Amino acid sequence: MEFDRIIDLNSLIKKNSFFLFGPRGTGKSFWIKKSLSSKSTKIFDLLDDDIYERFLRRPKQLSEEISDNDKIIVIDEIQKLPKLLDEVHRLIEDKKRNLKFLLTGSSARKLKRNDVNMLGGRAWEAHFFPFISREIKNFDLLKYFNLGGLPKVYLSKYPEEDLKAYVRLYISQEIKEEALTRKIENFVRFLDVIAMSNGEEIVYQNLANDSGVPPRTIENYINILVDTLMGFELYPFLLTKKRKAITRSKFYFFDIGVVNKLTNRGPISEGNPVFGECFEHFIILEIRAYLSITRKDYNLFYWRTKNGAEVDLIIGKVLAIEIKSTKSVHDRHIDNLKLLKEEGLIKNFIIVSQDPVRKKMDNNITSLFWKDFIADLWSGKLC
């Protein structure tokens, strides 16, 4: 089954050199080989032991292995050999060679060290994601909720086994081999606990109690998940004056299927209690991918007051979104959007649901069917 990814690597690399970050198993290497298949592209995969050993011993050999015909240089999994970035920097500065680099990574942990050369802005940053709905022909919402968007899992005859193998691969290769934490058994317990809290506010003491590790360790573990691209924090919107907002972040995993595996949810259907959680997670992941791929410079937030009023997502100051899995939207579903609108800080307000009827509700709040919302989003009508 053929899939075309939305991200246009050719257009990106024509403009500048790039870091391309994405979790393991999202299909970066496959898409690079398919997209950048010209004779002027040279690919070095640092997962190849021979290539890794050559450049580890003598980084300058990178220059010697690039011919005059090579114009686009791909270095896959650059975080495995951060010192190679000094040589990349030197080559980018060589105007006679006029090389463009695509530097991929499944972890930013080693690249965050103070002594790592991040090329001083000479390479921009892009991100790669699991499948999103527009990349899947005849997209099936329930299938996506059950399997997630990792290509190998979504296309597998045995997705449960592949999800299990993926989680084991993450723990062994990203955590054990990179020596990101000394007590791997504590981290495994934490993974189970944070997965059960996916999409909820981060309360360090509660996570610490459930994991059996100190709150300071929990903070470090969350940073590991973010740095290895396994998830992201959704920060609180704090600008409201009439109603005081809480200051805790939420945490979301990068893929619904991975959450399913870590929590042993079992089959998800519309009657399942977690269907609504999956629906919210799905919409947020789609928006995050859209903003990144289209290079829209908006931050994402959520809003919750100390009295419990909550709006699921805010895009910059452009759009506030309430996400409900209901098939029939009523006035009560937009109460929190109306409260936020009273602050006069956000331009537009939308509720996304399974209600197929597009309509204008009270206070000029728009109700959109989720398919219509995604179509409007990717057409640039919303932000």
N, C-alpha and C positions, 0 to 999 in steps of 0.2 A: 504494500500500500504506500503510495507516494504522498508526501506532505511537503508543502512549500512553507518555509518560515517567513514571517512578515519582515523581520529585520533585514535590511539591504546592506550587506557587508561591502559590496562594490562601491556603493555611494559613500559610505563612511570612509573607506580607505583612500578614496580619491581626494578627500578633504584634508586628511591628517593621519598621523600614526595614532593608534588606539590601544588602550587596555580593554580587553573584552572579558568581563567577569560573569561567571555563571556557575551554579552548583554542578557537581559531578552528575553525569547521566542526562543532562538536558539536551545533548546533541550538538554541542559547539563544534567538535572536531569534524563530525559528519557534514555539518552545514558549511564549514569553512572549505572543506575539500570539494563540495559541490558548487559553491559560489565562486571561489577563487581558484579556478581550475586552469587558468592560462599558463603558458610556458614561462611567464615572467614571475610566477609565484614560487617561492621556496619555503618548504615547511620543515621545521625542526620540532620534534616531539620529545620533550624532556622526560616523558615516561619510558622512552626507549633507553635502556641502560647504556648502550654504546654511545649514543649522542650525549647523554648526561655525563658520562665519565670523561669524554673528550673535552667538553666545555668546562667541567669542574676543574680539570687539571690545567687547562689553558684557555681562558675565556676569549683571548684574541683570535683563536682559531675560527670563531664565528665569522669574522671578516674574511678570512681566507677561504671559507667554504661558500661564500656568496660570489657568484660569477657576475660578469658585466651585464649579462642578460636578465639577471634577477632584479626586479623592481619592488616587489611586495614580499616581505619576509614575515612569516608566521612563526612565532615561538610558542608552542603549546605547553601549558602548565608552568608559566614563568616563575611561580612562587617556589618551585622546587630548587631554583638556582638564582636567588635574587642578585648575587654579585655580577651576573651576566648583564644586568641593566647598565653597568658602567660602560661596557662595550657597545651596547645598543645606543646609549647616549652619544658616544663618540661617532658612531656611524650615522645617526640622524643629523649630527652637526656637519657631516661631510657633504657639502652642497654639490660636489662633483658627482657623487654617486647617486644622489637624489633618491634615497630609499625610504619606503614607507613600511612601518612595522605594525603588525597585529599581535599583541601579546596577551594570550589568554590565561585565565586562572580560575581555579575552583575554590581558592581561599585567598583572603587578603591578610591573613594573620602575620606571615613572615614579612610581607611587604610594608607593614605598619611600623617596623622597627626604625628607630631614628637614623641608623646608619645605612639604610637602603636608599639607593638613588631612584626616585620616582620620576626622573627625567625633567623635572622643573617645568611642568606644564607643556612639554613638547609632545606628549601623548595625551589625548583626551580619553574620556572614560565612557564605555557603553556596557550594557548588561544583556545577558541572554537568559531566557526563561524556559520552563516547561511549556508544552503545548498550551496555547490559549484557544478560545472557542473558534476564532476566525481561521485558525490553521487546520481545523478538523472538518472534513466534509461530512455532511449529515450529522452535525454535532448533537450528541445525546447527553442531556443534562445529568440524568441519573447515572449513566455510565461514567461520566467524568467525576461525579461525587464519590463513586465507589473506587475508581482506579487512580484518580488524579491525572496529571499531565506529563509525567515522565515518559518519553517516547518508548523506551524498552518495555515499560510496564503497560502502557496503553495499547500497544500493538501485540502484546504477549498472549500466547495461548494459556499461560499459567501465571497470571498477574500477581497472585498472592505469593507465589514462590519468588518472583522477581522483586517484589517489594521487600520481602524478608531479606533477600540477598543484598538489596540496596542499603538497607539500614545497617547490616553487618559490615558492608564495604565502607560506609561512612565512619563507623566506629573504629574499624581496623586501620584504614588508610589515612583518614583525616585526623583522627584523634590519637591513636596509638603511635603510628609511624612519625607523626609530626611532634610527638611528645608534648601535646598541648595541655595535658593534665596528668598528674602523677597517679592518682587513684581512679583508674578507669571504671571500677565498680560503682563509685559514687556518682560519676558522670552518667552512667547508664541508668541509675535510679532517677537522677535528675531529668533525663530525657523523657522517661515515662511520665513524670509529674508535670513537666512543662507542656507536654503534648495534651494532657488532660485539661490544661489551662489555656489552650490555644484560643486566641481572640479575647481573653480576659485581661483585666488589669494586673500588672505585675506587683504582687505584694511579697517582698523578699522574705519576710519572716514566715509567712504561710508556706512558701515554697521550701524554705529551709527546714521547717518542721516536718513537712511531708517527705523531703529527700534525705533528712538526717545529716545535713551539712550546714555550716555557718552561713548567715546571710551574705557575708563578703564573698564567700565561695560561689554562691548563687549568682552574684553580679558578674563574676569572672566567667562562669559557665554560659551565661546569656551572651556575653561578649564573644565567646568562642563560637556560639551558634551564628551570631551575626557575621563574624569575620570569615567563617567557613560557608557563608551564604545559605545556611539552612533556614534562616528566618530573618525577620526584621521587626523593629519596634515601630509602633504607631504612636506618635506623640500627642499629648493633650493640647487642645486649643484653649489658650489662656487669656485671650483678649477681651472676653466679655466683662462688662461692668455691672449690669443689673443683677446677674446671677453668678456667684463665685464658682469657678470650675475646679475640679480635682486636678492634681498635678501628676498622677501616676500614668506611665505608658502602658500600652498593651503589647503583647507579643503574638505574632503570627508566623507559622511555618510557611515555607515557600511553596508547598504542594499539599493538596488535600489528601492524596493517597498516602503520603508519608505519615500524616496525622492518623489516618485510619489504622495503619499498621502498628504504630506505637501505642495506640489506645485500644486496639483489638475491638473496633466498633462493630464489626460484622456488617452484613448487607444493609445498605441505606435505601430507604424508600420514602415516599411522600408522607407516610404515616409515622415514620421513624422520628423520635424526639430530636435527633441531631440534624435532621434535614435543614431546618432553619439556620443552624450554625454553618453548615456547608454552603448554603445559599449566600450568606453574608461573606464568608471567606472567599468564595468564587468571584463575587462582584469586586471585592477589594483587590484580589490578585489580577483581575482583568484591567482594572484602572491603573494599578501600579505598572503593569507591563506596557499599557498604552502610553503613559507619561514618559517612560524610559525610551521606548522605541521611537516615538515621535519627537523626542528630545524637548519635551515641554518642561519648563523650569518651575514646577509647582511643588510645594511641600504638601504632604498628606497629614491630616490630623483627625482626631475624633473629639467630641465634646461631651462632657458629662458634668452636671452641676452637683454640688454637695447635697442637693435635695433629690438626686436620682434621675433627673431629666437627662436624656442622652440622644445624641445624633451620631450615627454610625461613622460617617466620613465627611471630611471637609477638604476640598481641593483648593489650596491657597486661600484667597478671599473671593474665589470665582463661583464655587458651587458647593452647596451642602446637600448631602444625600442620606436619606433614611432607607434602609434595606429591610424589606419584609417578604417572607415567603408566602404570604397569603394570596389567595386567588381572587379576593374581593376587598379592595381598599376602601376604607371608610374614614370619616372625619377624625376619628380618634387616633388613627395611625399617623396623623401629621401634627399632633399636638406639640411634640418636641421641636419639630421644624419651625412651628409658629413662635415658640418661645425664643429660639435662636434668632429668628427673623426680627424680633423686637429690638435686638441689639444694633441693628443697622450696619453690620460689618460684612455680610456676605451678599453677593450679587444675586445669585439664583438658587432656587430650592427645588429638589426633586425627591419623589419617593419611587423606588424601584421595587417591583414585585412580580408575582405571577398573574396579576390581573391583566387580561389582554386588552382592556379598554384604555386608550390614551385620553386623559382628561385634565382640565384645569380645575383645581380645587380651591378651597378657601385661601385667601391671602396670596393668590396667584402662584400657588404651589402646583407643580406638574406631576401627574402620576404616569409612569411609563412601565410598560411590559418589559421584562428584562431583555428580550431580543431586540426590541426597539431601542432600549437604552444603549446596548452595545453597538448597534448600527449607528446611532447618533454620535456616540463617543468616538468611534473610529473615523467617522466622516468629518470630525472636527467641529461639530455643531455645539458641543457642550463646553469645551474649554480648549 
